[in-house]
Amino acid sequence: MFSKLKTKMFEAFGTWCINRAMRRPHEHLLDDDGKPHAHRYWLFRIGSGKPNGDGDVHPFFAIKVCQLVSSEEALFHDDAAHSTTVVLRGAISEVTPHGIQLWKDRIHMVSRYNGFEPTEYGKRNVTSYLAGSVLRRKAGCWHFFTLPAGTESCWLLSIIGPKRQTWGFLADGFAKVPARTFLERRRQQRNRPNGKKR
């Protein structure tokens, strides 16, 4: 009895969050082929919602609602701030690099990026989360999200604190490449004839 009531209360909470947030669209994300990847909305924020010098939008404190409609590309990235994420609807899997703590002190930020290969780190850890799950992540955690087979979308609520670092991707073993640099360089490579690298 209590379990059913708790489930219904959580579903009502999720519906309220989604409906409320959809009044305030944030920047939606597209895949390289132009198809939607994630629809993002503000539920609450303190501070500017305008892009900073890095082109990112990062208020001092924010609560966002996100509908993930396709898996993230299999590239390990960290985040700009600590966050707590609640799965409101659907399911999601988080992929993290196996044994990364062994090399954490060796990872360094690079200022130039000439098209290194994304870091694989061999074995991966995959953890699945259902509606009601809570994920707490520090800014420096490396991961990416995927939608489990048969899942069309997943709704997430994310509570995000102040910016702590520039976020980026793992590439060429122990190099952290700032996200903007990584994505711009990769876009240039893909636009070259025959995809040749320089």
MARTIRO-469304 format. One record per atom (N, C-alpha, C): atom name; x negated, y, z. Coordinates in nm, 2 decimals, always signed. Layout:
atomo:X:Y:Z
CA:X:Y:Z
...
END
This chain:
atomo:X:Y:Z
N:-0.08:-0.12:+0.00
CA:+0.00:+0.00:+0.00
C:-0.09:+0.13:+0.00
N:-0.18:+0.13:+0.10
CA:-0.27:+0.25:+0.11
C:-0.36:+0.26:-0.01
N:-0.40:+0.15:-0.07
CA:-0.49:+0.15:-0.18
C:-0.42:+0.21:-0.31
N:-0.29:+0.17:-0.33
CA:-0.21:+0.22:-0.44
C:-0.19:+0.37:-0.42
N:-0.16:+0.41:-0.30
CA:-0.14:+0.56:-0.27
C:-0.27:+0.63:-0.30
N:-0.38:+0.58:-0.26
CA:-0.51:+0.65:-0.29
C:-0.54:+0.66:-0.44
N:-0.50:+0.55:-0.51
CA:-0.52:+0.55:-0.66
C:-0.44:+0.66:-0.72
N:-0.31:+0.66:-0.68
CA:-0.22:+0.76:-0.74
C:-0.26:+0.91:-0.70
N:-0.31:+0.93:-0.58
CA:-0.36:+1.06:-0.54
C:-0.48:+1.10:-0.63
N:-0.57:+1.01:-0.65
CA:-0.69:+1.04:-0.73
C:-0.65:+1.07:-0.88
N:-0.56:+0.99:-0.93
CA:-0.51:+1.01:-1.07
C:-0.45:+1.15:-1.08
N:-0.37:+1.19:-0.98
CA:-0.31:+1.32:-0.98
C:-0.41:+1.43:-0.97
N:-0.51:+1.41:-0.89
CA:-0.63:+1.50:-0.87
C:-0.70:+1.52:-1.01
N:-0.72:+1.41:-1.08
CA:-0.79:+1.41:-1.21
C:-0.71:+1.48:-1.31
N:-0.58:+1.46:-1.31
CA:-0.49:+1.53:-1.41
C:-0.49:+1.68:-1.38
N:-0.49:+1.72:-1.25
CA:-0.49:+1.86:-1.22
C:-0.62:+1.92:-1.27
N:-0.73:+1.86:-1.24
CA:-0.86:+1.91:-1.28
C:-0.87:+1.93:-1.43
N:-0.83:+1.83:-1.50
CA:-0.84:+1.83:-1.65
C:-0.75:+1.94:-1.71
N:-0.62:+1.95:-1.66
CA:-0.53:+2.05:-1.71
C:-0.57:+2.19:-1.68
N:-0.62:+2.21:-1.56
CA:-0.67:+2.34:-1.52
C:-0.79:+2.39:-1.59
N:-0.89:+2.29:-1.61
CA:-1.01:+2.33:-1.67
C:-1.00:+2.36:-1.82
N:-0.90:+2.29:-1.89
CA:-0.88:+2.31:-2.03
C:-0.84:+2.45:-2.07
N:-0.80:+2.53:-1.97
CA:-0.77:+2.67:-2.00
C:-0.89:+2.75:-2.02
N:-1.01:+2.70:-1.98
CA:-1.14:+2.78:-2.00
C:-1.24:+2.69:-2.07
N:-1.23:+2.68:-2.20
CA:-1.33:+2.60:-2.27
C:-1.47:+2.66:-2.26
N:-1.57:+2.56:-2.25
CA:-1.71:+2.59:-2.25
C:-1.77:+2.55:-2.38
N:-1.89:+2.56:-2.40
CA:-1.96:+2.52:-2.53
C:-1.94:+2.37:-2.55
N:-1.87:+2.33:-2.66
CA:-1.85:+2.19:-2.69
C:-1.98:+2.14:-2.77
N:-2.01:+2.01:-2.75
CA:-2.13:+1.96:-2.80
C:-2.10:+1.87:-2.92
N:-2.18:+1.88:-3.03
CA:-2.16:+1.80:-3.15
C:-2.28:+1.71:-3.17
N:-2.26:+1.60:-3.23
CA:-2.37:+1.51:-3.28
C:-2.44:+1.57:-3.40
N:-2.55:+1.52:-3.44
CA:-2.62:+1.57:-3.56
C:-2.54:+1.57:-3.68
N:-2.44:+1.47:-3.69
CA:-2.36:+1.47:-3.81
C:-2.24:+1.56:-3.80
N:-2.23:+1.64:-3.70
CA:-2.12:+1.73:-3.69
C:-2.00:+1.68:-3.62
N:-2.00:+1.55:-3.58
CA:-1.88:+1.50:-3.51
C:-1.89:+1.53:-3.36
N:-1.77:+1.55:-3.30
CA:-1.77:+1.59:-3.15
C:-1.84:+1.48:-3.07
N:-1.92:+1.53:-2.97
CA:-1.98:+1.44:-2.87
C:-1.92:+1.46:-2.74
N:-1.90:+1.58:-2.70
CA:-1.84:+1.61:-2.56
C:-1.77:+1.74:-2.57
N:-1.65:+1.74:-2.51
CA:-1.57:+1.86:-2.49
C:-1.59:+1.91:-2.35
N:-1.63:+2.03:-2.33
CA:-1.67:+2.08:-2.20
C:-1.58:+2.20:-2.16
N:-1.55:+2.21:-2.03
CA:-1.46:+2.32:-1.98
C:-1.51:+2.36:-1.84
N:-1.49:+2.49:-1.81
CA:-1.52:+2.54:-1.68
C:-1.40:+2.52:-1.59
N:-1.42:+2.47:-1.47
CA:-1.31:+2.46:-1.37
C:-1.34:+2.58:-1.27
N:-1.46:+2.61:-1.24
CA:-1.50:+2.72:-1.15
C:-1.65:+2.75:-1.18
N:-1.68:+2.88:-1.16
CA:-1.82:+2.91:-1.17
C:-1.85:+3.04:-1.10
N:-1.97:+3.05:-1.05
CA:-2.02:+3.18:-0.99
C:-2.14:+3.22:-1.07
N:-2.14:+3.34:-1.12
CA:-2.26:+3.38:-1.20
C:-2.22:+3.38:-1.35
N:-2.31:+3.43:-1.43
CA:-2.29:+3.45:-1.57
C:-2.27:+3.32:-1.64
N:-2.17:+3.33:-1.74
CA:-2.16:+3.21:-1.83
C:-2.22:+3.24:-1.96
N:-2.31:+3.34:-1.97
CA:-2.38:+3.38:-2.09
C:-2.51:+3.30:-2.11
N:-2.55:+3.28:-2.23
CA:-2.68:+3.21:-2.25
C:-2.80:+3.29:-2.19
N:-2.89:+3.22:-2.13
CA:-3.01:+3.28:-2.08
C:-3.12:+3.28:-2.19
N:-3.25:+3.32:-2.15
CA:-3.35:+3.32:-2.25
C:-3.38:+3.19:-2.32
N:-3.35:+3.08:-2.26
CA:-3.37:+2.95:-2.32
C:-3.25:+2.91:-2.41
N:-3.15:+2.99:-2.41
CA:-3.03:+2.96:-2.49
C:-2.93:+2.87:-2.42
N:-2.96:+2.84:-2.29
CA:-2.87:+2.76:-2.21
C:-2.78:+2.85:-2.13
N:-2.66:+2.79:-2.10
CA:-2.56:+2.86:-2.01
C:-2.57:+2.79:-1.88
N:-2.62:+2.87:-1.77
CA:-2.63:+2.81:-1.64
C:-2.60:+2.91:-1.53
N:-2.47:+2.91:-1.49
CA:-2.44:+3.00:-1.38
C:-2.51:+2.95:-1.25
N:-2.50:+3.04:-1.14
CA:-2.56:+3.00:-1.01
C:-2.50:+2.87:-0.96
N:-2.37:+2.86:-0.97
CA:-2.30:+2.74:-0.92
C:-2.18:+2.72:-1.01
N:-2.15:+2.59:-1.05
CA:-2.04:+2.57:-1.14
C:-1.98:+2.43:-1.12
N:-1.85:+2.42:-1.15
CA:-1.78:+2.30:-1.15
C:-1.73:+2.29:-1.30
N:-1.77:+2.18:-1.37
CA:-1.73:+2.16:-1.51
C:-1.65:+2.03:-1.52
N:-1.56:+2.03:-1.62
CA:-1.49:+1.91:-1.66
C:-1.54:+1.88:-1.80
N:-1.58:+1.75:-1.82
CA:-1.63:+1.71:-1.96
C:-1.56:+1.59:-2.00
N:-1.52:+1.59:-2.13
CA:-1.47:+1.47:-2.19
C:-1.57:+1.42:-2.29
N:-1.64:+1.31:-2.25
CA:-1.74:+1.24:-2.34
C:-1.67:+1.15:-2.44
N:-1.68:+1.18:-2.57
CA:-1.61:+1.10:-2.67
C:-1.70:+1.01:-2.75
N:-1.83:+1.02:-2.73
CA:-1.93:+0.93:-2.79
C:-2.05:+0.92:-2.70
N:-2.12:+0.81:-2.71
CA:-2.24:+0.79:-2.63
C:-2.35:+0.89:-2.66
N:-2.43:+0.93:-2.56
CA:-2.54:+1.01:-2.58
C:-2.65:+0.94:-2.66
N:-2.73:+1.01:-2.74
CA:-2.83:+0.94:-2.81
C:-2.93:+0.88:-2.71
N:-2.99:+0.77:-2.74
CA:-3.07:+0.70:-2.65
C:-3.21:+0.76:-2.63
N:-3.20:+0.88:-2.57
CA:-3.32:+0.96:-2.54
C:-3.32:+1.00:-2.39
N:-3.42:+0.97:-2.32
CA:-3.42:+1.00:-2.18
C:-3.44:+1.15:-2.16
N:-3.35:+1.21:-2.08
CA:-3.37:+1.35:-2.05
C:-3.34:+1.38:-1.90
N:-3.39:+1.49:-1.85
CA:-3.36:+1.53:-1.71
C:-3.26:+1.64:-1.72
N:-3.24:+1.71:-1.61
CA:-3.14:+1.82:-1.61
C:-3.20:+1.94:-1.55
N:-3.13:+2.06:-1.56
CA:-3.18:+2.18:-1.51
C:-3.15:+2.20:-1.36
N:-3.06:+2.12:-1.31
CA:-3.02:+2.14:-1.17
C:-2.97:+2.01:-1.11
N:-2.97:+2.01:-0.97
CA:-2.91:+1.90:-0.90
C:-2.76:+1.89:-0.93
N:-2.70:+1.78:-0.93
CA:-2.56:+1.77:-0.96
C:-2.49:+1.65:-0.89
N:-2.36:+1.66:-0.88
CA:-2.28:+1.55:-0.83
C:-2.17:+1.54:-0.93
N:-2.15:+1.42:-0.98
CA:-2.05:+1.39:-1.09
C:-1.95:+1.29:-1.04
N:-1.82:+1.31:-1.07
CA:-1.72:+1.22:-1.03
C:-1.65:+1.17:-1.16
N:-1.64:+1.04:-1.18
CA:-1.57:+0.99:-1.30
C:-1.42:+1.00:-1.27
N:-1.35:+1.09:-1.35
CA:-1.21:+1.11:-1.33
C:-1.12:+1.01:-1.40
N:-1.16:+0.97:-1.53
CA:-1.09:+0.88:-1.61
C:-1.18:+0.80:-1.69
N:-1.15:+0.67:-1.72
CA:-1.23:+0.59:-1.81
C:-1.35:+0.53:-1.74
N:-1.45:+0.50:-1.81
CA:-1.57:+0.44:-1.76
C:-1.69:+0.49:-1.83
N:-1.81:+0.48:-1.76
CA:-1.93:+0.53:-1.83
C:-2.05:+0.44:-1.77
N:-2.15:+0.43:-1.86
CA:-2.27:+0.36:-1.81
C:-2.39:+0.46:-1.82
N:-2.47:+0.45:-1.72
CA:-2.59:+0.54:-1.71
C:-2.72:+0.45:-1.73
N:-2.80:+0.49:-1.82
CA:-2.92:+0.42:-1.85
C:-3.04:+0.50:-1.80
N:-3.13:+0.43:-1.72
CA:-3.24:+0.50:-1.66
C:-3.37:+0.41:-1.69
N:-3.48:+0.48:-1.71
CA:-3.60:+0.40:-1.74
C:-3.65:+0.32:-1.62
N:-3.68:+0.19:-1.65
CA:-3.73:+0.10:-1.54
C:-3.87:+0.14:-1.49
N:-3.88:+0.15:-1.36
CA:-4.02:+0.17:-1.31
C:-4.07:+0.31:-1.33
N:-3.99:+0.41:-1.36
CA:-4.05:+0.54:-1.39
C:-4.11:+0.60:-1.27
N:-4.07:+0.56:-1.15
CA:-4.14:+0.62:-1.03
C:-4.29:+0.59:-1.03
N:-4.33:+0.48:-1.09
CA:-4.47:+0.45:-1.10
C:-4.55:+0.55:-1.17
N:-4.48:+0.63:-1.27
CA:-4.55:+0.72:-1.35
C:-4.51:+0.86:-1.33
N:-4.42:+0.89:-1.23
CA:-4.36:+1.02:-1.22
C:-4.47:+1.13:-1.21
N:-4.57:+1.11:-1.13
CA:-4.67:+1.21:-1.11
C:-4.75:+1.24:-1.24
N:-4.75:+1.15:-1.34
CA:-4.83:+1.16:-1.46
C:-4.75:+1.24:-1.57
N:-4.62:+1.26:-1.55
CA:-4.54:+1.33:-1.65
C:-4.58:+1.48:-1.65
N:-4.61:+1.54:-1.76
CA:-4.65:+1.68:-1.77
C:-4.57:+1.75:-1.88
N:-4.54:+1.88:-1.86
CA:-4.47:+1.96:-1.96
C:-4.56:+2.00:-2.07
N:-4.52:+1.99:-2.19
CA:-4.60:+2.03:-2.30
C:-4.54:+2.16:-2.36
N:-4.63:+2.24:-2.41
CA:-4.58:+2.37:-2.47
C:-4.56:+2.36:-2.62
N:-4.63:+2.27:-2.68
CA:-4.62:+2.25:-2.82
C:-4.57:+2.10:-2.85
N:-4.49:+2.09:-2.95
CA:-4.44:+1.95:-2.98
C:-4.44:+1.93:-3.13
N:-4.51:+1.83:-3.18
CA:-4.53:+1.81:-3.32
C:-4.46:+1.69:-3.37
N:-4.36:+1.64:-3.29
CA:-4.28:+1.53:-3.34
C:-4.32:+1.39:-3.28
N:-4.35:+1.39:-3.15
CA:-4.39:+1.27:-3.08
C:-4.27:+1.17:-3.08
N:-4.30:+1.05:-3.06
CA:-4.19:+0.95:-3.05
C:-4.12:+0.95:-2.91
N:-3.99:+0.94:-2.90
CA:-3.93:+0.93:-2.77
C:-3.98:+0.82:-2.69
N:-3.99:+0.84:-2.56
CA:-4.04:+0.74:-2.47
C:-3.94:+0.63:-2.45
N:-3.99:+0.50:-2.46
CA:-3.90:+0.39:-2.44
C:-3.91:+0.33:-2.29
N:-4.03:+0.32:-2.24
CA:-4.06:+0.27:-2.11
C:-4.01:+0.12:-2.09
N:-4.01:+0.05:-2.20
CA:-3.97:-0.09:-2.20
C:-3.83:-0.12:-2.14
N:-3.83:-0.20:-2.04
CA:-3.70:-0.24:-1.98
C:-3.62:-0.12:-1.93
N:-3.49:-0.12:-1.94
CA:-3.40:-0.02:-1.90
C:-3.31:-0.07:-1.79
N:-3.27:+0.02:-1.70
CA:-3.17:-0.01:-1.60
C:-3.04:+0.05:-1.65
N:-2.93:-0.03:-1.65
CA:-2.80:+0.01:-1.69
C:-2.70:-0.01:-1.57
N:-2.64:+0.10:-1.53
CA:-2.54:+0.09:-1.42
C:-2.41:+0.15:-1.48
N:-2.30:+0.07:-1.46
CA:-2.17:+0.11:-1.50
C:-2.09:+0.17:-1.39
N:-2.00:+0.27:-1.42
CA:-1.92:+0.34:-1.32
C:-1.78:+0.35:-1.37
N:-1.68:+0.33:-1.29
CA:-1.54:+0.34:-1.32
C:-1.48:+0.46:-1.25
N:-1.36:+0.49:-1.29
CA:-1.29:+0.61:-1.23
C:-1.30:+0.60:-1.08
N:-1.33:+0.72:-1.02
CA:-1.35:+0.73:-0.87
C:-1.49:+0.72:-0.83
N:-1.58:+0.67:-0.92
CA:-1.72:+0.66:-0.88
C:-1.78:+0.80:-0.87
N:-1.88:+0.81:-0.78
CA:-1.95:+0.94:-0.76
C:-2.10:+0.92:-0.79
N:-2.16:+1.00:-0.87
CA:-2.30:+1.00:-0.91
C:-2.37:+1.12:-0.86
N:-2.47:+1.11:-0.77
CA:-2.55:+1.22:-0.73
C:-2.69:+1.21:-0.79
N:-2.73:+1.32:-0.86
CA:-2.86:+1.32:-0.93
C:-2.94:+1.44:-0.91
N:-3.07:+1.43:-0.88
CA:-3.16:+1.54:-0.87
C:-3.20:+1.59:-1.01
N:-3.24:+1.71:-1.02
CA:-3.27:+1.76:-1.16
C:-3.38:+1.68:-1.23
N:-3.47:+1.62:-1.16
CA:-3.58:+1.55:-1.22
C:-3.55:+1.41:-1.26
N:-3.43:+1.36:-1.24
CA:-3.39:+1.22:-1.28
C:-3.38:+1.20:-1.43
N:-3.44:+1.10:-1.48
CA:-3.44:+1.07:-1.63
C:-3.33:+0.97:-1.65
N:-3.24:+1.00:-1.75
CA:-3.13:+0.92:-1.78
C:-3.06:+0.96:-1.92
N:-2.97:+0.88:-1.96
CA:-2.87:+0.92:-2.06
C:-2.75:+0.83:-2.04
N:-2.63:+0.88:-2.09
CA:-2.50:+0.82:-2.07
C:-2.45:+0.75:-2.20
N:-2.39:+0.63:-2.18
CA:-2.32:+0.57:-2.29
C:-2.18:+0.53:-2.25
N:-2.10:+0.52:-2.35
CA:-1.96:+0.47:-2.33
C:-1.96:+0.32:-2.34
N:-1.91:+0.24:-2.25
CA:-1.90:+0.10:-2.26
C:-1.82:+0.06:-2.38
N:-1.84:-0.06:-2.44
CA:-1.77:-0.11:-2.55
C:-1.62:-0.11:-2.52
N:-1.54:-0.06:-2.62
CA:-1.40:-0.05:-2.60
C:-1.35:+0.07:-2.53
N:-1.44:+0.16:-2.48
CA:-1.40:+0.28:-2.42
C:-1.40:+0.40:-2.52
N:-1.29:+0.46:-2.54
CA:-1.28:+0.57:-2.63
C:-1.33:+0.70:-2.58
N:-1.31:+0.73:-2.45
CA:-1.36:+0.85:-2.39
C:-1.37:+0.84:-2.24
N:-1.44:+0.93:-2.18
CA:-1.45:+0.93:-2.03
C:-1.45:+1.08:-1.99
N:-1.37:+1.10:-1.88
CA:-1.36:+1.24:-1.83
C:-1.44:+1.24:-1.70
N:-1.52:+1.34:-1.69
CA:-1.61:+1.36:-1.58
C:-1.59:+1.50:-1.52
N:-1.61:+1.51:-1.39
CA:-1.61:+1.64:-1.32
C:-1.75:+1.65:-1.26
N:-1.82:+1.76:-1.29
CA:-1.96:+1.78:-1.24
C:-1.97:+1.90:-1.16
N:-2.03:+1.89:-1.04
CA:-2.06:+2.00:-0.96
C:-2.21:+2.03:-0.97
N:-2.24:+2.15:-1.02
CA:-2.38:+2.18:-1.05
C:-2.43:+2.30:-0.97
N:-2.55:+2.28:-0.91
CA:-2.61:+2.39:-0.83
C:-2.70:+2.48:-0.91
N:-2.78:+2.56:-0.84
CA:-2.86:+2.66:-0.91
C:-2.97:+2.59:-1.00
N:-3.01:+2.66:-1.10
CA:-3.11:+2.61:-1.19
C:-3.24:+2.59:-1.12
N:-3.31:+2.48:-1.14
CA:-3.43:+2.45:-1.07
C:-3.55:+2.43:-1.16
N:-3.52:+2.40:-1.29
CA:-3.62:+2.38:-1.39
C:-3.57:+2.39:-1.53
N:-3.66:+2.39:-1.62
CA:-3.62:+2.37:-1.76
C:-3.60:+2.23:-1.79
N:-3.49:+2.19:-1.85
CA:-3.46:+2.05:-1.88
C:-3.52:+2.01:-2.01
N:-3.55:+1.88:-2.02
CA:-3.62:+1.84:-2.15
C:-3.61:+1.69:-2.17
N:-3.68:+1.64:-2.27
CA:-3.68:+1.50:-2.31
C:-3.82:+1.44:-2.29
N:-3.82:+1.31:-2.26
CA:-3.94:+1.23:-2.24
C:-3.99:+1.19:-2.38
N:-4.11:+1.22:-2.42
CA:-4.16:+1.18:-2.55
C:-4.31:+1.15:-2.53
N:-4.36:+1.07:-2.62
CA:-4.50:+1.04:-2.63
C:-4.56:+0.99:-2.49
N:-4.49:+0.90:-2.43
CA:-4.54:+0.85:-2.31
C:-4.51:+0.93:-2.19
N:-4.59:+1.02:-2.15
CA:-4.58:+1.10:-2.03
C:-4.55:+1.25:-2.05
N:-4.51:+1.29:-2.17
CA:-4.49:+1.43:-2.20
C:-4.34:+1.46:-2.19
N:-4.32:+1.57:-2.12
CA:-4.18:+1.63:-2.11
C:-4.17:+1.74:-2.20
N:-4.08:+1.73:-2.30
CA:-4.07:+1.84:-2.40
C:-3.95:+1.92:-2.37
N:-3.96:+2.05:-2.36
CA:-3.84:+2.13:-2.33
C:-3.73:+2.10:-2.44
N:-3.61:+2.09:-2.39
CA:-3.50:+2.05:-2.48
C:-3.49:+2.13:-2.61
N:-3.49:+2.26:-2.60
CA:-3.48:+2.35:-2.72
C:-3.59:+2.32:-2.82
N:-3.71:+2.31:-2.77
CA:-3.83:+2.28:-2.86
C:-3.81:+2.14:-2.92
N:-3.77:+2.04:-2.84
CA:-3.76:+1.90:-2.89
C:-3.65:+1.90:-3.01
N:-3.54:+1.96:-2.98
CA:-3.43:+1.95:-3.08
C:-3.45:+2.03:-3.20
N:-3.52:+2.15:-3.19
CA:-3.55:+2.23:-3.30
C:-3.65:+2.16:-3.39
N:-3.75:+2.10:-3.33
CA:-3.86:+2.03:-3.41
C:-3.80:+1.91:-3.48
N:-3.72:+1.84:-3.41
CA:-3.66:+1.72:-3.47
C:-3.56:+1.76:-3.59
N:-3.49:+1.87:-3.57
CA:-3.40:+1.92:-3.68
C:-3.49:+1.95:-3.80
N:-3.60:+2.02:-3.78
CA:-3.69:+2.05:-3.89
C:-3.74:+1.93:-3.96
N:-3.78:+1.83:-3.89
CA:-3.83:+1.70:-3.94
C:-3.72:+1.63:-4.03
N:-3.60:+1.63:-3.98
CA:-3.49:+1.57:-4.05
C:-3.45:+1.64:-4.18
N:-3.48:+1.77:-4.18
CA:-3.44:+1.85:-4.30
C:-3.55:+1.85:-4.41
N:-3.67:+1.79:-4.38
CA:-3.77:+1.78:-4.48
C:-3.74:+1.67:-4.58
N:-3.79:+1.69:-4.71
CA:-3.77:+1.58:-4.81
C:-3.82:+1.45:-4.76
N:-3.74:+1.34:-4.77
CA:-3.78:+1.21:-4.73
C:-3.81:+1.19:-4.58
N:-3.78:+1.29:-4.50
CA:-3.80:+1.29:-4.36
C:-3.94:+1.28:-4.32
N:-4.04:+1.33:-4.41
CA:-4.18:+1.32:-4.38
C:-4.22:+1.41:-4.27
N:-4.31:+1.37:-4.18
CA:-4.36:+1.45:-4.07
C:-4.49:+1.52:-4.12
N:-4.52:+1.63:-4.06
CA:-4.64:+1.70:-4.09
C:-4.74:+1.68:-3.97
END
